[in-house]
């Protein structure tokens, strides 16, 4: 079952990438164009929607990092991120030495 879930995630990433490149396509149309096997179709579409959501969150978090870096509170760069099985996402932004906390989650 783990292999099937991993395969669905890979298909989902490909679907999300194609929708990003061609925004006029729906996720379902992208799955069909890529030849996503019907057996993984549903899981792949769920994974694709998750990838799209993560992409939007990632842009927001990178904006926060830039603002904090501009204020001298952190170094510019990519934060660590994780998505929980519940669908919740979290990002860790490590703060510069001398701040009251080591990181912002």
SVG drawing of the C-alpha trace seen along z (x, -y; Angstrom):
<svg xmlns="http://www.w3.org/2000/svg" viewBox="-11 -46 35 48">
<polyline fill="none" stroke="black" stroke-width="0.4" points="0.0,0.0 2.9,-2.4 4.0,-2.0 0.6,-2.9 0.5,-6.0 4.0,-7.1 3.0,-6.6 -0.1,-8.8 2.0,-11.5 4.3,-11.4 1.4,-11.6 0.0,-14.4 3.2,-16.4 3.2,-15.9 -0.4,-17.0 0.2,-20.1 3.2,-21.0 1.2,-20.7 -1.6,-22.8 0.9,-25.4 2.4,-25.5 -1.1,-25.5 -3.5,-27.2 -6.4,-26.7 -6.4,-23.0 -8.3,-21.5 -6.5,-18.9 -8.7,-16.2 -7.7,-17.3 -4.1,-17.3 -4.3,-13.8 -5.9,-12.6 -3.3,-14.3 -0.4,-12.8 -2.0,-9.3 -2.5,-8.9 -3.7,-5.3 -7.4,-5.1 -6.5,-3.0 -4.4,-5.9 -6.6,-8.8 -8.5,-9.7 -5.4,-9.6 -3.3,-11.4 -5.9,-14.2 -6.0,-14.5 -2.2,-14.7 -2.2,-17.3 -4.6,-19.6 -2.3,-19.2 0.7,-20.2 -1.1,-23.3 -2.1,-24.3 1.5,-23.8 2.7,-26.0 0.5,-28.8 1.6,-28.5 5.3,-28.3 5.0,-31.6 3.5,-33.2 6.1,-31.7 9.0,-32.9 7.5,-36.4 7.6,-36.2 11.2,-35.0 12.1,-38.0 10.4,-40.4 12.2,-38.9 15.5,-39.0 15.0,-42.6 14.5,-43.4 17.7,-41.5 15.8,-38.8 16.8,-35.8 19.0,-34.9 17.5,-34.8 16.8,-31.3 14.2,-28.6 12.4,-27.5 11.9,-23.9 8.4,-22.7 6.3,-19.7 2.7,-18.6 0.9,-16.4 -1.3,-13.5 -4.2,-15.6 -3.5,-18.1 -2.1,-20.7 1.1,-22.4 3.9,-23.8 7.1,-25.8 10.1,-26.5 11.9,-29.7 15.2,-29.8 15.9,-33.1 19.3,-34.9 21.3,-34.6 20.3,-37.1 16.6,-36.8 14.3,-35.8 13.4,-32.5 15.5,-30.2 12.7,-29.8 9.2,-30.7 6.8,-27.9"/>
</svg>
